[in-house]
Amino acid sequence: MNQVTIYTTRHCPYCVSAKRLLSSKGVVPVEIDVEQSAAALAEMMQRSGRRTVPQIFVDDMHVGGFDDLARLDQKAELDRLLRA
């Protein structure tokens, strides 16, 4: 299974939803809390070009936020991406 990295904050309901969806797929993502680290926030913004959380990566591929992740799941593409 590919490594999943998710940039989060503690109070983000979309982050919770993304982690719940990933958990339902058997994925334990590497979680990086950008609220606690300016360097982590800068890294997330550099990698994704976005400032909002969550930002989700499968290996080095930027998936986007929770809505993007859910859309991949609805189109039955998330499982393939996770196992590619």
Biopython code that builds the backbone (N, CA, C, O; Angstrom):
import numpy as np
from Bio.PDB.StructureBuilder import StructureBuilder

atoms = [
    (1, "MET", "N", (0.841, -1.180, 0.000)),
    (1, "MET", "CA", (0.000, 0.000, 0.000)),
    (1, "MET", "C", (0.886, 1.244, 0.000)),
    (1, "MET", "O", (1.920, 1.287, 0.666)),
    (2, "ASN", "N", (0.466, 2.238, -0.748)),
    (2, "ASN", "CA", (1.212, 3.489, -0.820)),
    (2, "ASN", "C", (1.111, 4.256, 0.493)),
    (2, "ASN", "O", (0.129, 4.133, 1.225)),
    (3, "GLN", "N", (2.138, 5.049, 0.778)),
    (3, "GLN", "CA", (2.126, 5.876, 1.983)),
    (3, "GLN", "C", (1.217, 7.080, 1.778)),
    (3, "GLN", "O", (1.270, 7.739, 0.739)),
    (4, "VAL", "N", (0.396, 7.360, 2.759)),
    (4, "VAL", "CA", (-0.498, 8.512, 2.728)),
    (4, "VAL", "C", (-0.045, 9.491, 3.799)),
    (4, "VAL", "O", (0.163, 9.116, 4.953)),
    (5, "THR", "N", (0.105, 10.748, 3.403)),
    (5, "THR", "CA", (0.451, 11.819, 4.325)),
    (5, "THR", "C", (-0.694, 12.814, 4.329)),
    (5, "THR", "O", (-1.202, 13.198, 3.276)),
    (6, "ILE", "N", (-1.098, 13.229, 5.531)),
    (6, "ILE", "CA", (-2.177, 14.190, 5.647)),
    (6, "ILE", "C", (-1.739, 15.320, 6.579)),
    (6, "ILE", "O", (-1.352, 15.088, 7.724)),
    (7, "TYR", "N", (-1.810, 16.529, 6.068)),
    (7, "TYR", "CA", (-1.532, 17.723, 6.857)),
    (7, "TYR", "C", (-2.851, 18.158, 7.497)),
    (7, "TYR", "O", (-3.862, 18.313, 6.812)),
    (8, "THR", "N", (-2.828, 18.352, 8.814)),
    (8, "THR", "CA", (-4.051, 18.599, 9.560)),
    (8, "THR", "C", (-3.873, 19.708, 10.597)),
    (8, "THR", "O", (-2.781, 20.237, 10.802)),
    (9, "THR", "N", (-4.999, 20.036, 11.241)),
    (9, "THR", "CA", (-5.011, 20.788, 12.493)),
    (9, "THR", "C", (-5.918, 20.029, 13.449)),
    (9, "THR", "O", (-6.680, 19.161, 13.025)),
    (10, "ARG", "N", (-5.844, 20.347, 14.726)),
    (10, "ARG", "CA", (-6.618, 19.614, 15.732)),
    (10, "ARG", "C", (-8.113, 19.868, 15.647)),
    (10, "ARG", "O", (-8.901, 19.007, 16.037)),
    (11, "HIS", "N", (-8.523, 21.028, 15.149)),
    (11, "HIS", "CA", (-9.934, 21.421, 15.219)),
    (11, "HIS", "C", (-10.625, 21.416, 13.861)),
    (11, "HIS", "O", (-11.608, 22.131, 13.670)),
    (12, "CYS", "N", (-10.141, 20.640, 12.938)),
    (12, "CYS", "CA", (-10.657, 20.654, 11.576)),
    (12, "CYS", "C", (-11.594, 19.464, 11.342)),
    (12, "CYS", "O", (-11.143, 18.318, 11.340)),
    (13, "PRO", "N", (-12.890, 19.724, 11.145)),
    (13, "PRO", "CA", (-13.810, 18.600, 10.914)),
    (13, "PRO", "C", (-13.535, 17.868, 9.601)),
    (13, "PRO", "O", (-13.788, 16.668, 9.499)),
    (14, "TYR", "N", (-13.019, 18.578, 8.599)),
    (14, "TYR", "CA", (-12.692, 17.916, 7.334)),
    (14, "TYR", "C", (-11.498, 16.985, 7.501)),
    (14, "TYR", "O", (-11.413, 15.954, 6.834)),
    (15, "CYS", "N", (-10.578, 17.345, 8.389)),
    (15, "CYS", "CA", (-9.440, 16.471, 8.687)),
    (15, "CYS", "C", (-9.925, 15.182, 9.338)),
    (15, "CYS", "O", (-9.463, 14.095, 8.994)),
    (16, "VAL", "N", (-10.853, 15.306, 10.276)),
    (16, "VAL", "CA", (-11.426, 14.135, 10.942)),
    (16, "VAL", "C", (-12.127, 13.245, 9.920)),
    (16, "VAL", "O", (-11.975, 12.024, 9.951)),
    (17, "SER", "N", (-12.889, 13.849, 9.021)),
    (17, "SER", "CA", (-13.589, 13.071, 7.989)),
    (17, "SER", "C", (-12.613, 12.371, 7.060)),
    (17, "SER", "O", (-12.832, 11.218, 6.686)),
    (18, "ALA", "N", (-11.541, 13.049, 6.684)),
    (18, "ALA", "CA", (-10.536, 12.441, 5.802)),
    (18, "ALA", "C", (-9.861, 11.263, 6.494)),
    (18, "ALA", "O", (-9.675, 10.208, 5.887)),
    (19, "LYS", "N", (-9.497, 11.437, 7.756)),
    (19, "LYS", "CA", (-8.861, 10.345, 8.495)),
    (19, "LYS", "C", (-9.827, 9.179, 8.674)),
    (19, "LYS", "O", (-9.410, 8.022, 8.627)),
    (20, "ARG", "N", (-11.100, 9.465, 8.876)),
    (20, "ARG", "CA", (-12.107, 8.408, 9.021)),
    (20, "ARG", "C", (-12.253, 7.618, 7.710)),
    (20, "ARG", "O", (-12.320, 6.389, 7.727)),
    (21, "LEU", "N", (-12.301, 8.321, 6.590)),
    (21, "LEU", "CA", (-12.413, 7.655, 5.294)),
    (21, "LEU", "C", (-11.182, 6.789, 5.028)),
    (21, "LEU", "O", (-11.302, 5.644, 4.591)),
    (22, "LEU", "N", (-10.003, 7.342, 5.294)),
    (22, "LEU", "CA", (-8.777, 6.576, 5.083)),
    (22, "LEU", "C", (-8.743, 5.349, 5.999)),
    (22, "LEU", "O", (-8.329, 4.269, 5.578)),
    (23, "SER", "N", (-9.173, 5.517, 7.238)),
    (23, "SER", "CA", (-9.208, 4.403, 8.178)),
    (23, "SER", "C", (-10.136, 3.299, 7.679)),
    (23, "SER", "O", (-9.837, 2.118, 7.853)),
    (24, "SER", "N", (-11.256, 3.670, 7.060)),
    (24, "SER", "CA", (-12.189, 2.670, 6.532)),
    (24, "SER", "C", (-11.568, 1.860, 5.398)),
    (24, "SER", "O", (-12.045, 0.777, 5.061)),
    (25, "LYS", "N", (-10.498, 2.398, 4.814)),
    (25, "LYS", "CA", (-9.769, 1.709, 3.739)),
    (25, "LYS", "C", (-8.575, 0.940, 4.285)),
    (25, "LYS", "O", (-7.823, 0.331, 3.524)),
    (26, "GLY", "N", (-8.400, 0.968, 5.613)),
    (26, "GLY", "CA", (-7.265, 0.277, 6.221)),
    (26, "GLY", "C", (-5.979, 1.070, 6.187)),
    (26, "GLY", "O", (-4.898, 0.507, 6.361)),
    (27, "VAL", "N", (-6.079, 2.369, 5.966)),
    (27, "VAL", "CA", (-4.907, 3.230, 5.843)),
    (27, "VAL", "C", (-4.679, 3.980, 7.151)),
    (27, "VAL", "O", (-5.598, 4.588, 7.699)),
    (28, "VAL", "N", (-3.452, 3.929, 7.639)),
    (28, "VAL", "CA", (-3.040, 4.743, 8.774)),
    (28, "VAL", "C", (-2.082, 5.790, 8.203)),
    (28, "VAL", "O", (-0.916, 5.490, 7.949)),
    (29, "PRO", "N", (-2.569, 7.015, 8.002)),
    (29, "PRO", "CA", (-1.737, 8.020, 7.359)),
    (29, "PRO", "C", (-0.678, 8.583, 8.298)),
    (29, "PRO", "O", (-0.817, 8.529, 9.520)),
    (30, "VAL", "N", (0.370, 9.117, 7.710)),
    (30, "VAL", "CA", (1.333, 9.930, 8.450)),
    (30, "VAL", "C", (0.662, 11.282, 8.615)),
    (30, "VAL", "O", (0.356, 11.952, 7.629)),
    (31, "GLU", "N", (0.433, 11.686, 9.858)),
    (31, "GLU", "CA", (-0.280, 12.925, 10.122)),
    (31, "GLU", "C", (0.700, 14.004, 10.568)),
    (31, "GLU", "O", (1.515, 13.796, 11.467)),
    (32, "ILE", "N", (0.599, 15.156, 9.920)),
    (32, "ILE", "CA", (1.458, 16.292, 10.249)),
    (32, "ILE", "C", (0.561, 17.449, 10.662)),
    (32, "ILE", "O", (-0.215, 17.966, 9.857)),
    (33, "ASP", "N", (0.674, 17.854, 11.930)),
    (33, "ASP", "CA", (-0.147, 18.933, 12.480)),
    (33, "ASP", "C", (0.517, 20.271, 12.162)),
    (33, "ASP", "O", (1.553, 20.610, 12.734)),
    (34, "VAL", "N", (-0.087, 21.026, 11.247)),
    (34, "VAL", "CA", (0.505, 22.310, 10.830)),
    (34, "VAL", "C", (0.206, 23.423, 11.821)),
    (34, "VAL", "O", (0.798, 24.499, 11.741)),
    (35, "GLU", "N", (-0.697, 23.177, 12.747)),
    (35, "GLU", "CA", (-1.036, 24.164, 13.767)),
    (35, "GLU", "C", (0.100, 24.315, 14.781)),
    (35, "GLU", "O", (0.257, 25.369, 15.396)),
    (36, "GLN", "N", (0.878, 23.268, 14.944)),
    (36, "GLN", "CA", (1.945, 23.250, 15.944)),
    (36, "GLN", "C", (3.304, 23.625, 15.382)),
    (36, "GLN", "O", (4.262, 23.776, 16.141)),
    (37, "SER", "N", (3.408, 23.778, 14.061)),
    (37, "SER", "CA", (4.724, 23.995, 13.467)),
    (37, "SER", "C", (4.640, 24.890, 12.233)),
    (37, "SER", "O", (4.011, 24.538, 11.235)),
    (38, "ALA", "N", (5.278, 26.038, 12.319)),
    (38, "ALA", "CA", (5.331, 26.937, 11.164)),
    (38, "ALA", "C", (6.083, 26.277, 10.008)),
    (38, "ALA", "O", (5.753, 26.500, 8.843)),
    (39, "ALA", "N", (7.085, 25.471, 10.329)),
    (39, "ALA", "CA", (7.846, 24.781, 9.283)),
    (39, "ALA", "C", (6.964, 23.764, 8.558)),
    (39, "ALA", "O", (7.056, 23.619, 7.339)),
    (40, "ALA", "N", (6.120, 23.069, 9.297)),
    (40, "ALA", "CA", (5.212, 22.092, 8.675)),
    (40, "ALA", "C", (4.194, 22.800, 7.790)),
    (40, "ALA", "O", (3.872, 22.317, 6.705)),
    (41, "LEU", "N", (3.688, 23.943, 8.247)),
    (41, "LEU", "CA", (2.755, 24.732, 7.427)),
    (41, "LEU", "C", (3.431, 25.185, 6.140)),
    (41, "LEU", "O", (2.843, 25.095, 5.062)),
    (42, "ALA", "N", (4.657, 25.670, 6.248)),
    (42, "ALA", "CA", (5.403, 26.106, 5.057)),
    (42, "ALA", "C", (5.637, 24.940, 4.106)),
    (42, "ALA", "O", (5.527, 25.095, 2.890)),
    (43, "GLU", "N", (5.959, 23.774, 4.656)),
    (43, "GLU", "CA", (6.169, 22.578, 3.831)),
    (43, "GLU", "C", (4.883, 22.194, 3.101)),
    (43, "GLU", "O", (4.909, 21.882, 1.911)),
    (44, "MET", "N", (3.753, 22.220, 3.824)),
    (44, "MET", "CA", (2.470, 21.884, 3.211)),
    (44, "MET", "C", (2.149, 22.847, 2.073)),
    (44, "MET", "O", (1.738, 22.426, 0.992)),
    (45, "MET", "N", (2.338, 24.135, 2.322)),
    (45, "MET", "CA", (2.029, 25.141, 1.302)),
    (45, "MET", "C", (2.942, 24.984, 0.088)),
    (45, "MET", "O", (2.499, 25.151, -1.048)),
    (46, "GLN", "N", (4.193, 24.671, 0.322)),
    (46, "GLN", "CA", (5.133, 24.473, -0.791)),
    (46, "GLN", "C", (4.751, 23.239, -1.596)),
    (46, "GLN", "O", (4.792, 23.270, -2.826)),
    (47, "ARG", "N", (4.382, 22.160, -0.927)),
    (47, "ARG", "CA", (4.044, 20.916, -1.627)),
    (47, "ARG", "C", (2.717, 21.004, -2.360)),
    (47, "ARG", "O", (2.581, 20.491, -3.471)),
    (48, "SER", "N", (1.722, 21.663, -1.733)),
    (48, "SER", "CA", (0.366, 21.641, -2.283)),
    (48, "SER", "C", (-0.037, 22.909, -3.018)),
    (48, "SER", "O", (-0.926, 22.886, -3.869)),
    (49, "GLY", "N", (0.620, 24.018, -2.688)),
    (49, "GLY", "CA", (0.197, 25.296, -3.242)),
    (49, "GLY", "C", (-1.055, 25.830, -2.572)),
    (49, "GLY", "O", (-1.654, 26.796, -3.044)),
    (50, "ARG", "N", (-1.448, 25.205, -1.476)),
    (50, "ARG", "CA", (-2.664, 25.589, -0.757)),
    (50, "ARG", "C", (-2.351, 25.865, 0.712)),
    (50, "ARG", "O", (-1.339, 25.415, 1.250)),
    (51, "ARG", "N", (-3.254, 26.622, 1.343)),
    (51, "ARG", "CA", (-3.072, 26.975, 2.745)),
    (51, "ARG", "C", (-4.082, 26.269, 3.662)),
    (51, "ARG", "O", (-3.913, 26.279, 4.882)),
    (52, "THR", "N", (-5.109, 25.671, 3.099)),
    (52, "THR", "CA", (-6.162, 25.050, 3.892)),
    (52, "THR", "C", (-5.838, 23.593, 4.206)),
    (52, "THR", "O", (-5.062, 22.944, 3.504)),
    (53, "VAL", "N", (-6.453, 23.096, 5.277)),
    (53, "VAL", "CA", (-6.296, 21.694, 5.647)),
    (53, "VAL", "C", (-7.634, 20.991, 5.524)),
    (53, "VAL", "O", (-8.677, 21.638, 5.618)),
    (54, "PRO", "N", (-7.631, 19.711, 5.320)),
    (54, "PRO", "CA", (-6.461, 18.865, 5.168)),
    (54, "PRO", "C", (-5.879, 18.959, 3.755)),
    (54, "PRO", "O", (-6.575, 19.305, 2.801)),
    (55, "GLN", "N", (-4.626, 18.652, 3.649)),
    (55, "GLN", "CA", (-3.985, 18.429, 2.355)),
    (55, "GLN", "C", (-3.459, 17.006, 2.396)),
    (55, "GLN", "O", (-2.730, 16.626, 3.312)),
    (56, "ILE", "N", (-3.832, 16.230, 1.403)),
    (56, "ILE", "CA", (-3.584, 14.790, 1.410)),
    (56, "ILE", "C", (-2.693, 14.423, 0.233)),
    (56, "ILE", "O", (-2.899, 14.867, -0.897)),
    (57, "PHE", "N", (-1.695, 13.598, 0.535)),
    (57, "PHE", "CA", (-0.777, 13.098, -0.479)),
    (57, "PHE", "C", (-0.753, 11.580, -0.416)),
    (57, "PHE", "O", (-0.728, 10.995, 0.666)),
    (58, "VAL", "N", (-0.759, 10.950, -1.577)),
    (58, "VAL", "CA", (-0.520, 9.515, -1.686)),
    (58, "VAL", "C", (0.841, 9.394, -2.353)),
    (58, "VAL", "O", (1.022, 9.756, -3.515)),
    (59, "ASP", "N", (1.791, 8.877, -1.585)),
    (59, "ASP", "CA", (3.205, 8.973, -1.951)),
    (59, "ASP", "C", (3.501, 10.453, -2.220)),
    (59, "ASP", "O", (3.311, 11.278, -1.326)),
    (60, "ASP", "N", (3.951, 10.804, -3.400)),
    (60, "ASP", "CA", (4.235, 12.212, -3.698)),
    (60, "ASP", "C", (3.128, 12.888, -4.501)),
    (60, "ASP", "O", (3.255, 14.055, -4.873)),
    (61, "MET", "N", (2.049, 12.164, -4.768)),
    (61, "MET", "CA", (0.946, 12.732, -5.553)),
    (61, "MET", "C", (-0.014, 13.505, -4.655)),
    (61, "MET", "O", (-0.525, 12.962, -3.675)),
    (62, "HIS", "N", (-0.255, 14.756, -4.983)),
    (62, "HIS", "CA", (-1.182, 15.578, -4.215)),
    (62, "HIS", "C", (-2.604, 15.229, -4.615)),
    (62, "HIS", "O", (-2.994, 15.402, -5.770)),
    (63, "VAL", "N", (-3.375, 14.738, -3.656)),
    (63, "VAL", "CA", (-4.777, 14.389, -3.885)),
    (63, "VAL", "C", (-5.646, 15.629, -3.729)),
    (63, "VAL", "O", (-6.599, 15.823, -4.484)),
    (64, "GLY", "N", (-5.317, 16.469, -2.749)),
    (64, "GLY", "CA", (-6.105, 17.657, -2.447)),
    (64, "GLY", "C", (-6.661, 17.570, -1.045)),
    (64, "GLY", "O", (-6.019, 17.023, -0.149)),
    (65, "GLY", "N", (-7.852, 18.108, -0.851)),
    (65, "GLY", "CA", (-8.490, 18.111, 0.456)),
    (65, "GLY", "C", (-9.493, 16.978, 0.602)),
    (65, "GLY", "O", (-9.507, 16.041, -0.195)),
    (66, "PHE", "N", (-10.334, 17.073, 1.633)),
    (66, "PHE", "CA", (-11.296, 16.010, 1.893)),
    (66, "PHE", "C", (-12.274, 15.832, 0.742)),
    (66, "PHE", "O", (-12.564, 14.701, 0.353)),
    (67, "ASP", "N", (-12.791, 16.934, 0.186)),
    (67, "ASP", "CA", (-13.752, 16.814, -0.919)),
    (67, "ASP", "C", (-13.140, 16.064, -2.090)),
    (67, "ASP", "O", (-13.810, 15.256, -2.732)),
    (68, "ASP", "N", (-11.877, 16.328, -2.368)),
    (68, "ASP", "CA", (-11.182, 15.639, -3.469)),
    (68, "ASP", "C", (-11.032, 14.154, -3.152)),
    (68, "ASP", "O", (-11.226, 13.307, -4.024)),
    (69, "LEU", "N", (-10.686, 13.842, -1.907)),
    (69, "LEU", "CA", (-10.541, 12.453, -1.479)),
    (69, "LEU", "C", (-11.868, 11.714, -1.584)),
    (69, "LEU", "O", (-11.924, 10.593, -2.089)),
    (70, "ALA", "N", (-12.934, 12.347, -1.105)),
    (70, "ALA", "CA", (-14.270, 11.730, -1.157)),
    (70, "ALA", "C", (-14.722, 11.525, -2.593)),
    (70, "ALA", "O", (-15.344, 10.510, -2.907)),
    (71, "ARG", "N", (-14.419, 12.469, -3.464)),
    (71, "ARG", "CA", (-14.784, 12.344, -4.879)),
    (71, "ARG", "C", (-14.072, 11.143, -5.512)),
    (71, "ARG", "O", (-14.677, 10.397, -6.282)),
    (72, "LEU", "N", (-12.789, 10.956, -5.187)),
    (72, "LEU", "CA", (-12.062, 9.787, -5.689)),
    (72, "LEU", "C", (-12.712, 8.493, -5.207)),
    (72, "LEU", "O", (-12.814, 7.520, -5.954)),
    (73, "ASP", "N", (-13.148, 8.496, -3.948)),
    (73, "ASP", "CA", (-13.794, 7.310, -3.406)),
    (73, "ASP", "C", (-15.125, 7.045, -4.102)),
    (73, "ASP", "O", (-15.436, 5.897, -4.420)),
    (74, "GLN", "N", (-15.910, 8.085, -4.341)),
    (74, "GLN", "CA", (-17.202, 7.937, -5.011)),
    (74, "GLN", "C", (-17.043, 7.414, -6.434)),
    (74, "GLN", "O", (-17.906, 6.691, -6.931)),
    (75, "LYS", "N", (-15.942, 7.778, -7.090)),
    (75, "LYS", "CA", (-15.690, 7.324, -8.465)),
    (75, "LYS", "C", (-14.962, 5.982, -8.491)),
    (75, "LYS", "O", (-14.545, 5.511, -9.549)),
    (76, "ALA", "N", (-14.813, 5.369, -7.307)),
    (76, "ALA", "CA", (-14.139, 4.065, -7.179)),
    (76, "ALA", "C", (-12.692, 4.118, -7.640)),
    (76, "ALA", "O", (-12.164, 3.122, -8.133)),
    (77, "GLU", "N", (-12.047, 5.262, -7.489)),
    (77, "GLU", "CA", (-10.647, 5.404, -7.883)),
    (77, "GLU", "C", (-9.695, 5.419, -6.690)),
    (77, "GLU", "O", (-8.489, 5.244, -6.860)),
    (78, "LEU", "N", (-10.225, 5.627, -5.485)),
    (78, "LEU", "CA", (-9.356, 5.753, -4.315)),
    (78, "LEU", "C", (-8.640, 4.450, -3.994)),
    (78, "LEU", "O", (-7.440, 4.460, -3.720)),
    (79, "ASP", "N", (-9.349, 3.337, -4.023)),
    (79, "ASP", "CA", (-8.720, 2.049, -3.717)),
    (79, "ASP", "C", (-7.564, 1.765, -4.662)),
    (79, "ASP", "O", (-6.496, 1.328, -4.234)),
    (80, "ARG", "N", (-7.778, 2.013, -5.942)),
    (80, "ARG", "CA", (-6.715, 1.790, -6.930)),
    (80, "ARG", "C", (-5.515, 2.676, -6.638)),
    (80, "ARG", "O", (-4.373, 2.220, -6.698)),
    (81, "LEU", "N", (-5.768, 3.935, -6.324)),
    (81, "LEU", "CA", (-4.685, 4.871, -6.027)),
    (81, "LEU", "C", (-3.895, 4.448, -4.788)),
    (81, "LEU", "O", (-2.668, 4.543, -4.766)),
    (82, "LEU", "N", (-4.590, 3.990, -3.781)),
    (82, "LEU", "CA", (-3.918, 3.581, -2.549)),
    (82, "LEU", "C", (-3.044, 2.351, -2.742)),
    (82, "LEU", "O", (-2.045, 2.174, -2.044)),
    (83, "ARG", "N", (-3.419, 1.513, -3.680)),
    (83, "ARG", "CA", (-2.692, 0.263, -3.887)),
    (83, "ARG", "C", (-1.805, 0.265, -5.121)),
    (83, "ARG", "O", (-1.149, -0.737, -5.405)),
    (84, "ALA", "N", (-1.770, 1.349, -5.847)),
    (84, "ALA", "CA", (-0.985, 1.423, -7.092)),
    (84, "ALA", "C", (0.495, 1.241, -6.837)),
    (84, "ALA", "O", (1.292, 1.276, -7.775)),
]
sb = StructureBuilder()
sb.init_structure("model")
sb.init_model(0)
sb.init_chain("A")
sb.init_seg("    ")
for serial, (resi, resn, name, xyz) in enumerate(atoms, 1):
    if name == "N":
        sb.init_residue(resn, " ", resi, " ")
    sb.init_atom(name, np.array(xyz, "f"), 0.0, 1.0, " ", f" {name:<3s}", serial, name[0])
structure = sb.get_structure()
